[in-house]
Amino acid sequence: MATDNQPLPELLCPVGGLDALTAAVAYGADAVYLGGGQFGMRATAAMDDDTLATAIQYAHQHGVKVYVTCNTIPYDEEMAQLPAMLTRLEELGADALIVADLGTLKAAQKYAPHCEIHVSVQAGIVNSQTATAFYELGAKRVVLAREMSLEQISYLHQHTPPELALECFVHGAMCVSFSGRCLLSSYMTGRDANRGECAQPCRWRYSLMEEKREGQYFDITESEKGTYILNANDLCMIRYLDRLRAAGVTSFKIEGRAKSDYYIAVVTNAYRGALNHLRECQTDWTAPDWTLAELEKISHRPYSTGFYFERPTAGQNYATAGYIRSYAVAAMVTGYQDGYLFATVKNKFLRGQLLDCLEAGKPPFPVATETLLDETGAPIDQANHPMMTVKIPFDRPVAKGAYLRMALPDET
């Protein structure tokens, strides 16, 4: 069985396109997972063959592994298309295939023998016997169901082969159904969640209607606006990475293949910073304050710890399905010359507005805009045209691609 002295876990980040990949690599991912073709669980985040080839090559050039999702549950007519895709993934050099179906697992071993097999969260693994069975079938890693507690993960770790890697989600959206096997979307919209097309009806607002009182809607809770009875809060485990590692988790997975490159950059940078601090501080570890603050600067639902500490005490938000959004990207740094930052404007900001800069591998730092110039060097009072170039005096170079952010007014 595995020893108690666990190495630093892998940071595994989601990628839905090349911009997100660039952000994940730059901001500290050890590995990324992405979809190619029809067999991934995010239909809108699937890459075509050429993009997938570019993505794998780019990641490998930067020492980052690539895991490709093949985790839908295919029907026979779909299985016929699987060999060609698996063969292509083998040729492209994918490091691992994420599967949920036993037939897909066996096909992957036949048509992509050099790719590791990782068993998806869609398989619903919650016990050591199932995890061990997948290991005996050839899996190198299992992604444990989100419904497991830390105590249960620790027990599973101690009762599975030490060579079997354990991957768990640490951040992102939660599903109201057991590990994503929800039929609401199929029933209500015809969009199959298991084909990556979920319409997220769990986020909708519901009222109660009695059969013989058509058109009369009754509140399910105290609010006159109805209730979001199925709406799960987002997961955030950055405060507990030491406990996850101690439980035997070897890969920390961030959810979000449909998220923006900015979201990926912020979350990756925060968890990278927390993990680097964990490496340096083996005892009495706490996540750095700046990493906690960073996770408040992205659009998110209220955070919770999911099922890790037994049953959720604050796992759902019944009042609204909306997001908390306190920051926006003002501009992207494009260069530095002669004491000036050059940046491309994304959202309007004013001269004198204090910006917050996110540069890869670093805590954020302030950038004052008491002087604001256009690209010709003429002073301006506001940067109000998207894609215009502005110059901002600054005392040191900042890497190209860094984000300049602005705080949004408090709407409460």
N, C-alpha and C positions, 0 to 999 in steps of 0.2 A: 504493500500500500504506500501511498505518497507520504513524504516526510512533512514535518511541520514547517520547515524552513523554505518558504515559497519564494521564487524569484519574482521580479517585478512583472506584473501582468502586461500583456499586449493591449495596446489601445487600438480598437477596431472601429473604423469610421464609415459612415454611409456615403455613397456617391451616386448621384443621378445623372451626371453629365460631366464634361471635361472641366468646366469652371469649378464645380464642386470638388473634383479630383485634385485640381491644382491647389485649392484651398486646404484640403485635408492633408496633402503631402507637405505643403509649406508650413502648416501650423502644428505638425507633430504626430501624425498618424503612423503607427507601425504597420498597419494593414488596412485595406479598404474592402468593402463588399459592394458589389454592383450587379446589375442585371443585364443579360444579353438574350435577345429573342423573346419567345412567348412563355418561357417556363419560370419566370421570376414573379415575385409577389407584389411588384409595383409596376403596373402596365405603363404608367406615364413616365417611368424612370428607366425603361429598357433602352439599351444602346444598340445601334445597328452594328453590323460586322466590322466596318471600317473604324468606327468610333471606338469599339471595344478593343481592336488591335492597337490603336493609338494609346488608349488608356493603360493597357497592360504594359506596353513598352515604356511609357512615361513613368509609371509607378516603379517598375523594376530599375530604371535608370537612377532612381532616387532611393533605392533600397527598401521600397515598400511592397508588401505582398498584396496579391489580388485574389479575392474569393468571389466566385461567380454564383449567383443564386439560380438554382434549378429546383425550386422548392414548392411548385404547385403540385397538385395531385392529378396527374394526367389520365385521360381516358385512352382507350385503345387507339382511336384514330389520331390522337396526339402523340402517342408513343412511337408511331411510325416515323415521326419527324425528329425524334430525339437523337438517334445515332449520329446523324450528320452534324447536329449542333455540338454534341459532346466531342466528336472527332476534331471539329474546328477549335474548340476551347483547348484541347490538348495541343494542337498545333500552335496556338497563340501563346501558350505558356502560362495559362491560369494556374495559380498555386493550389487552389482547392475548389471543389464544387460543393455547394450547400444544397442538400437534398432532404426530402421529407418522406418520400415514397420508396418502398423496398424495391419495386421494379426499376425505378430510376437509379437507385443505388447500384444494383447489379449491372445495369446498362453502363453506368459511369465507370465501373471497374473494367468493363470490356472495351469500351470505346475511348476512354481517357485514363489509361492505367497509371500515368505518371502524376495525375492530380490527386491530392488528398481528398478524402471524403469527410465532410462535416455534416452532421445531421441537424436539420433545421429545428427551430422552435416550433414549427408546424407539426412536428412529430409528437409533441406533448410529453416529453420525457420528464417524469417526476420521481422516478425510483432507480435505485442502483442496479436492479436486475435488468431493467430495460436498457439502461446506459451500457451495461456490460455486454448485453446481447448485440447491440449495435457495434460495439468494439470488436466482438468476435466475428461479426460480419464484414469487418474491414474499416470501420470508421476510425479516424484519428482524433475526432473531436465531436462533442455533442453540445448543442445549444439548449440549455435547460429552460423549461417552461417558466414563464414570468410568475406563475402562481406559487412557486416554491419559496419557503422562508430560508433565512440564513442557516438556521439550525438543520433544516432538511438538506440543504446543499452540503453542509459540512459532513453530515452522515453519509450522503451519497459519495462524496469525495473519499472518505475513509473506507468505502466498501466497493470501489471500482479499481481497475488496474491503474497503476501510477502513470502509465504511458498515455492514458486517455485524457485529453485536454478538455476542460470545462469552460464553456463560454456563457456569459450572462449579460443581459441588458442592464445598463446603468443609467441611461438617460433617454428621454423622449416620450412620445405619445404611448399611451396604454390602450389596450383593446378591451371592450366590455365583455367580450366572449373569451372563452378559454383559448389562449394562445392563437387568436385570430381565426378560429373556426366558426365564424358567425354567418348565419344565413339571412339576416335582416336585409342586407343590401340586395340579395338575389330576389327575395320575396317582394320587396317594395319598389325596386327600380329595374330589376332584370340585370343588374350589374353584379357579376360574381366576384365576391371578395377573394376567393381562392384562385382567381385568375388575375389578381392585382388590380381590380377595377372597383373596389369598395367605394360606395357613395357616402359612407360614414353616417348612416341614419341614427347611430347611437348619439350623435352630436345634435340632433334635432330637438326642438321643443315639443312636448307632448301634453295633451289634455285627455280627459276621459269622456267618452260619449256613450250614453245608454242606448240600447238597441232600438227602443220605441220612441226615442226623443231625438230624432235625426236633426242635426244642426245645432243642438244644444251641447256646449262643451263645458265640462265641469273640471275645476281645478283639482289637481292631485295633491297639491301641497298648499301652504298658506298663501303663497304669492298669487295675485290676481292675473299674473302673466303666464301661468302654467308652470311646468317644471321640466328640466332636462334630466329625466330620471335615469338615463343610461350613460351620461356624460362623465367619462373618467378623467381625472387629473393627470398631468404629466408626471413621469418618473424622474427623480433626481437623487442620485446616490453619491454625489461627490464628497459628502461629509463622511462616508463610511467605506472608502476604498480599502482602508487597512483591514476592516472586518471582512470584506469580500475576499481579499487575498488570503486572509487567515482561514477562511472557510474552504479554500482550495480552488477558487476561480482563477483561471489562467488567461482569460481574455475578457476585457471590458468592452462591451458593445454599445455603441450609440445608435439610436433609432433615427431615421430621417432621410431616406433616399429621395423623397420628394421636396426636401428643403433647399433653400437658397445657398449659394456659396458663402454668403456672409454668416448665415446660421452655422454652417459647417465649420467655418474658420473660428468663430467665437467659442463654440462648444469644444472643439478639438483643442484649442489653445488652453482653455480652462482646465480640462482634464489632463492635458500634457503637463501643465504647471503643477497640478496636484500630485500627479504620479512622480514627477521629478523630485518634488519635495518629500514624497514617501520614500523614494530611494535614499535620500540623504538623511532622513530622520526615521530610524527604525523603531523608536519607542516614543510613546506619548505624542503620537502624530495627530495633527489637526490640519484640515485643508486650509491653505492660505486664504486670508480674507478676500484678496483680490480675485481669486478664482470663483468664490461664491458670488461676488458682486457681478462678475462677467455674465453669469447665467441669468441675471436679471435684465441684461441689456439686449436680449433676444426676445422675439415674440414667442410667448408660451402660455399655457394654461397654468393655473396654480399647481405648485409642485407637491409631490407626496413621495413616500418611500415604497409605494406599491405593496407587495405581499412579503417583503423581506423580513419584516418584524411581525410575523403572524398575520392576522387579518387587518386590512387597512382601516385606520381610524378616521382618515380624511382622504379617502380615495376617490370621491366623486364630488362634482360641483353641480348642484341642482339649480342654481340661480341663472346661469348663463353658459353658453358654449363658446363665448368669445375669448380672445387672447389678451394677455397682458402685454403691453408694448410701451416701453419707456424711452427707447432710443431709436434713432434712425441714422442711416448712413448719409453723411453730408457730402463726402467726396472720397475719391480714391487717389492715393499718392502715385504719381507717375515718374517722379525723379527728384533730384536735388542738385542745385548748382548755385554757386556764389552766395551761399547763405539763405537760399530760398527753397522752400518746398514747392514743387509743382504738383497740382492735383486736378483731377477731372471731376466736375460737380455732378452729383447725383440727385441731391435735394436742396432746395433753397436754404441758404443761411445768411446771416448778416455780419457785417464788420463789427468786431467787438465781441462776438459770440465765442465763448470758450468751447473748443472742440476737444474731443477725447480720441486719442490715437491708439489703434490696435495694430501692433507690429508683431510678426510671427516670433514666437518663442520668448516673449517678454510680457510683463504686466503692462497694462495700459498707462499712458502718460498724457498730460494736458498739452494742447497746442493753442496758444492765444492768437486771435485774429484782429488785434488792434490796428494792424496795417494789413490791408487786403488789396491786391493788385490784379488787374486782368493780364492776359498773356503778353500785352504790349508794354506792361509796366505802369500803366495808368491806374491811379487810385480809384477804387470803387467802394460803394457803401453796402453792396449786397451781391452775392453770387446767386443769381436767380434764373440762369438758363442751364438746364441739364446738358451735360457734355461740354460746357465751356471750360477753358483752362484758367486756373487762378494761381497766383503766386503768394506764398505766405512766408514771412521771415521766420527762420528757425535756426537754432544754434548748432545743430548737428545733422548729418544725413539720416534719412529714414528710408527704409527699404521700399522699393517699388512694389505696389500691390497692397500696402498698408491701408487700413480703413480709418478715415476721419469721421467721427460720429458726433451727433449732437443729442442732448437730452430733450425729450418732448415734454410739453406742458402737462402737469398732473391733471388728469380729467376727473379725479374724485372730488 
